[in-house]
């Protein structure tokens, strides 16, 4: 069977179109089991399929129903399949201008690049490996996988795991929240010893807080202009919430301050910080990380004793350096991908050849058995050792005759070559997919 991919991503489609084909876990499970989806699969000649949907891509992976079926470079039936998943408002023609297709080995290679984070908006992102794994598990649970697609997805998950354990593709943070936390560790020392204050309860504050918690920070305080927002966020982390009017006291108690309020002007002034630590400082070192745009912290705060201030420009410089370090790992990840794609192709060729080799063996054994029986009838009573020698000789001849064709079939370098050799072998040996014995009366005399 042939494997095919059709999909859209941030590389090919605007967000307005990607939104129409964005599916959460519950949606994916429903789509895999819906009768309309199965009808779309049947119309496209698909026997196996799986869906991968993230915030930046939706991809349909499928395997053909029949061994001889070949997908065209622009498979319109699959376009209709993918468009149909989005409901009645999306037609195949609209999707065609933004969709990409990969067939055969190229589809497996693309899937492996996705799982390794090489095709992500942020190079080397770690979340995509789990998303590919979840797509495989979900399709397995709902019965839409077969041997070919199951092995392709298993290969991709293995690539993602190897890329993250054998290379540095995701070793250096590539998000603002992760880099802010890494900066605190670089500048302020072990995170589990720091008291950290988060000012603001928006998306960036939430992401940063989650990273802090995952890195062992336990003394965490949240301050917001809306006290109930601070309390709700702090409660989810087991942290402390303080009202806005206690911001100065919270700064005084902190080793590090991360600000992201979304306010249109600075909310942490030089005067406020001075009132918290004193005109000459209090002998403690504090790190301020301002990840808000516009900035939350006045630039003059950096001139106060014991204060180190980093803003988005400083973080972006660190992120650019991290991405460059990640880019240096791409060749190593690519080598892993090619190793695993080769391994997949070897598995696929072996799987495709197994029925043929079994038929060749059964066909040859039937001829051998018939000719040995015929010879023994002509010879009449023979000694047991002669009988054994005839059996051994005939088995040896069959094995030697089949050895070279079998070796060459197994050495096929890709699936197309394997398919061609399989067809030729069936033709030369007179084999049919339903035939395990030669026609009656055939001999090798």
N, C-alpha and C positions, 0 to 999 in steps of 0.2 A: 504493500500500500504506500501511497505517496503522502508526505506530510506537507501542510501548507499553513501559512500565517497570513492573516489580513488584519490591519489595525490602523489606529490613529494615535498620535502622541503630540507632545509639545513641539516636536520637530516639524510636524506636518499640518497641524490643524489649530485653529484659534480656540480660545477657551470656550467661546459660545457653543462651538460644535462639540468639544470634548465633554461639556456639561451634559449634553443630551445622551451621551453614551457612558456616563459615569455611574457605576453600580456599587453599592455597599455589599457587605457579606450576605445580608438577608436577600437583597435583590438578586445576587448571583445564584444563590441556592434556588430561589424561585424560578429564575430563567432556565437553569439546567434541567428542571423537572417539568416545566410547563409544556403541555401538548403542542401549543403553537411553535415553541422552539424545536421540538422534535420534528414537526412538519417542515420547518425551514431547513433542518439538517438533512432530512430525506430528499427535499427538492434540490439540495446542493450536492447530493451524492456523498454525504459525510457519514462515516460509521463511528468515529470517535471525535470528541471535541472538548475543549476546556477554555475558560474565559479568565483573562487577567485584566483587572481593572484597578487603577490607582488614580491619584489626583492628576496625573499627567499623561496617562495612556489607557487605552482599552484595546486589547488584542484578542482575537479569536484564533486559536490553534486547532487544527482539524486534520484528520486522516481520512483518505478516500475509502469508499465502501469496497471497491473492487481492486484487485491487485494490478490490473492493467489500466486503471483509470489515471489519466494525466491531467493535472490542473493547468489551464492556460495562464499566461503571464498576467492577465487581468481577468480573474474569475468572477464573472458577473453574478453567478448564483451565490457565491460567498459574499459578495458585496450586498446582495439582497438579504442574506442571512444576518450579517452584522447590522445592517440598517434596520431590519425588522425587530432586532432586540431593543431598539430605542423607542418602539411604539409607532403608531401610524403617522406621526408628523415628520419622519425622516425617510427620505427616499434614497435609493441606491445611487442615483445620478449626482445628488448633492454630496454624498459621501465619497464618490469616486475621485473627485478633484483633490481630496485630502488624505486618502487612504494609501497605504503601502502594502506590498505583497512580497513574501519570501516563500520559496518553494524548495522542498527537499532539504539538503544539507544546509542551505542558506537559512532556512527557517530555524533549524536547530542552533546554528551559530548565533543568529540574532537573539534567540531565547537565552542562550548562555551569556551574551553580552548584557542583556537586560538584568539577569540575575546577579551578575558581577558588579553592576552599577556603572558600566561604561556607557550606557545609553541614557542615563538619568540626567535631569536638569542640573543636579549637583553631582559632579563626578564622584563615584565611589560611595554613594549613599548606602547606608546599611539596611534600611527598612525594606528595600525591594526584594532581598533574598527571602524574607519571611512572607512577603506577599506572593511570590512565585510558589513557595512551599504550600501556602494556604490554598492557592488556585488548584494545585495538584490534589491536595487532600479533599477539597470540596468536590472536584470532578470524580474522584475515586468513590467517595461516599454516595454520590448520586448516580453512579453507574454509567458515566459518559466516557470513561477511559477504556482503551484497549491496550494491547501490548506495545504498539509503536509509540503512541503519545505518552503512555506511562513511562517508558524508558527515556523519552526525550525530556520530560519534566524532571525525572530523577537525575538525569545528567546535568541539567541546569542548576538544580539545587546543590549538587555536588560541586559544580564550578563556583557558585556563590560562596560556599563554605571554604573551599580551597583559596579563593581570592582573598578572603578576609583573614585566613590563618597563615598563609604562606607569603603574602605580600603586604605592603603598607598602604594599599589603596584606600582604606578607611581609617588609617591610624591617626591622621591629623584632622581635627575638627574642620568642618566646612559650613557650619551654620553659625549665625551670630550668637545664639544662646550657648552652644557648646564651646565656642571660642571664648566667650566671656568667662565661662567657668574655668576653662583651661588657663586663661590669663590670671585669674585669682590664685590658682595653684602655683603658677610659675613665679608670681610676684610675692604672694603672701604665705606660701608654704602649704603644708598638709591641710586639706579642706576640712577634715573632721575636727580640726582644732580651731577653726575660724567661726566667729559669730557673724552671720551674714544678714543684712537688711535688704529687703526688696521693696522698692518704692513704686507702687502702681500694681494694678491687677489685670492688665490687658493680656493679649495673646503672648507677646514676647516675655512678659513677666512670668506667665504660667509655664511657658516652655523652659525658661531659665531655671525656675524653681524645680521643675521635674528633673532637670539635669543635675542640679545641686543635690537633690535628695538621692539620686542614683549614685552619686559620687561620695556619699557618706556624710554630708552636712546634716547636723542634727540641731544646731542652734540657729534657727531660722525665724526671722520676724518679718511680718508683712504690714505695710502702712499704705493706706489709700484714703482719698478724700471721701469715698463712700465706705463707711465703716463696715456695713454688712457685706460688701464685696470682699474686704480684707478678711473678715471673719470666716466667710465661706471658703476662701482659698486656703487660709491658714488651717482650717479644720481638715481639709482634704490631705494636708501634709503632716498633721500633728505639730504645726508651728504655732507661733504667737502672733496675734493680731493686735495692732494699736491704732487708735484714732489719729487723724491728721495733726491735731494740735500737739501730739507727743513726738513729732518727727525729730526735733532736736535731741530729745532724750534717747530716741532710738539710734540716732547717729552716734551719740556719745558711747553707747553700749556696743557698737558694731566694730568689727575689724574690716569689713568690706561692705560696700553699699552699691547695689545695682539698681539703676533708675530707668523706668520705661513707663511713663504715665500717659503719653499722648496729648499732653497739655500744649497749647500754642506758644508757651513762653517758659522760661526757666522757673522751676519750682524749688530748686535747692540753691539758694543764694550764698554768696560769700558771707554775708552777715549772719545767716542762719547757722552755717557751719562754725563760724567763729564763736557764736553764742554757745554752741554745743561743746567745743573742745578748748575754748579759751583763746585769748589773743596770742599767747605764746605756745599754744598747743598743750597737750597733757602728757607728752612723752611717748604716746602710742603712734604706731604707723597705721594709716588707713588707706585703703584702695577704693576709689570711686570708679565705677564702670557705667558710663552713660550710653545706653543703647537706644535712646529716643531721638527721633527727628521730627520737629525741632528739638534741640538739646534741652535736657531737664536741668543740667548743672551749669551754673555760670563758670566761664573759663577762669575767672579770678580765684576760684576755690583752689586751683592747683598751686597758688602761691602761699597757701597757708601751711604752717609747720606740720610735717609728718603726713602730708596728703599727696597721694599720687592719683592723677585723674586721666582716664582714658575715655575717648569718645568713639563714635562710629568710624571716623577716619583712621584712627589707630587700629581698631579692630579689623577694618577692611584690609589694611596693609598686612596684618597677620593672616587673614583669610586668603589673600592672594598668594602669600608665601606657602600656605598649606596646600592650596590647589596645585601649585607648581610641584610640590613634593608628591602629591597624588599623581600628577601627570607622568612623573618619572617612573611610576609603578605600572603604567599601562602596558608596556611591552611584556613585563612578567605575567600580568593577568592574561594578555593575549596568548601567550605560550600555553598557559593552563587551559584556556578555551580550546585551542587547536588540539591539545592532547586529548581532551575529553570528547571533542567532536569526532576525532579519529576513532576513539574507543567506541563511541556510539555507532559509527558506521560499521565497524567490525562486528559489533553485536547484531546490527540490522542485517548485514550480509549473511552472517551465520544463521540467523533466524529465517531468512528468506530461502537459504539453501537447504536447511534441514529436511524439509519434506522431499525435495528433489533427491538429495543424497540417500534418503531412506528408500525412495522408490527405485533408484538405481541399484541399491543393494538387494532389495526384494526381487527385482526383475532378474538380476544376475544370479541370485541364489535359486530362483525357480528354474532357470536354464541349467545351472550346474546340477541340481537335484535330478532333473529329467534325464540329462545325458549320462550321469553316473548310473541311474537305475537302468537305462537302456544298455549301457556297456556291461553291467553285471548280469543282465538277462542273457546277453549273447555269450558271455564267458561261462555261464553255468555255475556249478559249485566251485568256489575259490576259497583258499585258505583265509582265515580271519586277518592275517597280517597283510595279505594282498588287498583285501577289501579296505583295510585301514590306509594302505598306501595310495589306493585310488582316490579315497576321500580326501586325503591330505594333499595329493597332487592337484585335484580339482579346486580345492579351496585356495591353494597357493596361486593357481593361475588366475582365479577371479580377483583375488586381492591385488595381484600385480597389475592386472589389466585396469582395475578401477583406481589404482593409486594416483597415477599422473592426472587423469581428468579431475579427480577429487581435489588434488592439491591445487590445480589451476583455478578451479571454481572458488575455492576458499581464499585464494590470493587476489581475487577481484578487488581493485583499489577503491571503487565507489559503488554506490547502489545502482547507478545506471549501467555500469559495466556488468555487475552481478546479474541484473535483470536480462541483459542481452545474452549473456552466457547461459543463463537458465533456459531461455527460450530456445537457443540453438541446441543445447543438450537434449531438451525434450524432443526436439525435431529429429536429431540424429539417432537417438535411442528409441524413437517411436513411442515415447511415453506420453500419456495423458494424465491430467491431474487426478483422475479417478482410477488410474490403472496401476496396479502394483505387480502384475505378472505379464510376461510377453504373450502375444496371441498364441492360442493353442497350436501345437505342431511346430512352432518355431524352434530351430536348433542352431547350434554353432558349428555344425559339422562342415 
